[in-house]
Amino acid sequence: MHLAAAALLGLALGAVALRGVAEPGVALAFTALIALGECVRITLPGDREQAPIGAAGALAYALLGPLRGVPTAHGTLQVVAVTGAGLLLAWLPGLAQPHRPDRPHRRPPWADPARRDSAARRLLAVGFAAAVFQPLYNGGLVDRFSPEGPAYGAFLTAVAALAALCDATLAALLRRTAGGLRFPAALEDELRSLFGIGSAIVATGMLVSLAAGEVGLWALPLFCTPLLLAQVSFRRAAAVRATTGQTIASLARATEVAGYTPHGHARRVADTACALGRELGLGTRELALLEYAALMHDVGQLSLVEPVADGATALLPCAEQQRIARLGSEVISRTGVPRQVAEQVARLADPCTGASGGEGPVPLEARIIRVANAHDDLLTAARGRGVGEAVGRLEALEVLRLGRGRVYDARVLDALARVGGQARG
C-alpha cells in the first residue's frame, strides 16, 4: 500500500511539473489547509490518530467543481499532488528535530508507522474520490446537474460515501497487517467510526466543495471551523479515557501491592486475554473493555482475610471464585468505568455451559478472562516447581482441556492453543 501511494504521488507530481498547476491560488490554499490540518491531530479510541481538517480539506479539493460559479480544471492528478504536498509540508517541522533515543514517543512523522499508514491511506482514498468525480466533472457529464439542485448534492454524497468506504477498507487492511486484528473486526471498527468523526469529515468536505461554488475560498475557514471545535470535544473525551485508564491501572496494582497476587499477574492476564480476543474476532472497543476487565479481575481478592496462595483463584472452589468475582464487580461498578467491565468481571467465574442464576449466557469476554487467568495461575505454579516455560505452557493447556466445555469455553481454549498463550509481559 505504501508503494502504491508513493507511485501514485510520484506520477501526480511528475504530471503537474510537466503541464503546470491549474488555478495555482486555489491549489496553494488547499495545500495550506491540508498541511495545517495534519498538524492538528486527535487520538481516537484504539490509539488511532486522525487529522480531521486535513482529511476534509483533501476530500473537498477532490470534489471541487465550480469556484464562485467559474468551472475548475485541476483534474485527478493535481488533487493527488496537492494532497501529497500538504502531507509533506506538514512533515517539514520534523526535519529540524532529529530523532532522540531518549524520547522514542517523539518520533518525526516519517519515522512513525502510524503517520506513514495515514498518509498512504489519505493519498489512495483521495485519489479514488478524485478519479470518480473529476473525469465526470471535467468531461461535462455533471453539467446536467445544477450545482444548486439536489441531484448535484446527491452525486457528491455518493462519491464521498464511496471514498469513505475506500478509506475504511484501507485502514482495516493496515490494522490487520500491523496489529493482527482480524479483517472483519477491523473493518467493523472503521465503519463504526464513520458515524463519529468520520461522518463529520465527509460532511465538512462536501460542504466546503459546495460552498466554494458560491463564496469561493472563504468556504475553507468558514466551514472547517466547526470541525476544529469538534476536535476540542474529542480531546476532552481522550482526557476522560486517560483518567479512566489511570483509575484502572491503580486498581490493578492494588492487589499486587497488598500481596494478594504475584507481580505482573494482571498485566499478563490482560495481554493473553487481548490476544485471545483478537484471535476470536473482537473489535477495538470490545478489546479495550476486555483489557480493562482483565486488569481488574482480581480486585475482589481485597475482600479476603487471608490471601490465596500465589493469588491462584483458578484453583479455588467454583462458589468461592464466583463470590470473589461479584465482590470485585461491586467495587468496579463504583469507579466510573464502563458498565460492561463490571459485568464481565461479575460473570468470569460462572459455568460456561449456559445461564447461571437467570442472568443469561456468560459473555464471551468473561469466558476469555477465565481462561487467561487460569492459564497464568497454572504457569506461575509450574515456574514455582522449576518447570521450563515451554513444558509449563503445554502442562497448563492440558489441565485446562480437562475442563473443556464445562468450566472453560471450548472456542477460547482452541484460540489459546493457536496463539500459544503468549503475553507481552
CORTA-V655277 format. One record per backbone hydrogen bond with DSSP energy under -0.5 kcal/mol. NH is the residue of the N-H (numbers start at 1). CO is the residue of the C=O. Records with the same first field share a line. If there is no record, write none. Layout:
NH->CO, CO
This chain:
5->1
6->2
7->3
8->4
9->5
10->6
11->7
12->8
13->9
14->10
15->11
16->12
17->13
18->14
19->15
20->16
22->20
24->21
27->23
28->24
29->25
30->26
31->27
32->28
33->29
34->30
35->31
36->32
37->33
38->34
39->35
40->36, 37
41->39
42->50
44->42, 48
47->44
48->44
49->47
50->42
52->50
55->51
56->52
57->53
58->54
59->55
60->56
61->57
62->58
63->59
64->61
67->70
68->212
69->213
70->67
78->74
79->75
80->76
81->77
82->78
83->79
84->80
85->81
86->82
87->83
88->84
89->85
90->86
91->87
92->88, 89
94->91
95->91, 92
96->92, 93
97->94
98->96
101->99
103->100
106->103
111->108
112->109
113->111
116->112
117->113
118->114
119->115
120->116
121->117
122->118
123->119
124->120
125->121
126->122
127->123
128->124
129->125
130->126
131->127
132->128
133->129
134->130
135->130
136->132
137->133
138->134
139->135
140->137
141->136
142->136
143->140
145->142
146->144
149->146
152->146
153->149
154->150
155->151
156->152
157->153
158->154
159->155
160->156
161->157
162->158
163->159
164->160
165->161
166->162
167->163
168->164
169->165
170->166
171->167
172->168
173->169
174->170
175->171
176->172
177->173
178->174
179->175
180->175, 176
181->175
182->278
186->182
187->183
188->184
189->185
190->186
191->187
192->188
193->189
194->190, 191
195->192
196->193
198->193
199->194
200->196
201->197
202->198
203->199
204->200
205->201
206->202
207->203
208->204
209->205
210->206
211->207
212->208
213->209, 210
214->211
215->211
216->211, 212
218->215
219->216
220->217
221->217
222->218
223->219
224->220
225->221
228->224
229->225
230->226
231->227
232->228
233->229
234->230
235->231
236->232
237->233
238->234
239->235
240->236
241->237
242->238
243->239
244->240
245->241
246->242
247->243
248->244
249->245
250->246
251->247
252->248
253->249
254->250
255->251
256->252
257->253
258->254
259->256
260->255
261->255
262->310
265->262
268->264
269->265
270->266
271->267
272->268
273->269
274->270
275->271
276->272
277->273
278->274
279->275
280->276
281->278
282->277
287->283
288->284
289->285
290->286
291->287
292->288
293->289
294->290
295->291
296->292
297->294
299->296
301->298
302->299
303->300
304->301
311->308
312->309
313->311
315->312
316->313
321->317
322->318
323->319
324->320
325->321
326->322
327->323
328->324
329->325
330->326
331->327
332->328
333->329
334->331
335->332
337->332
341->338
342->338
343->339
344->340
345->341
346->342
347->343
348->344, 345
350->347
352->406
353->406
354->351
356->360
359->356
367->363
368->364
369->365
370->366
371->367
372->368
373->369
374->370
375->371
376->372
377->373
378->374
379->375
380->376
381->377
382->378
383->379
384->380
385->381
386->383
387->382
392->388
393->389
394->390
395->391
396->392
397->393
398->394
399->395
400->396
401->397
402->398, 399
403->400
404->401
405->408
406->403
407->403
408->403
413->409
414->410
415->411
416->412
417->413
418->414
419->415
420->416
422->419
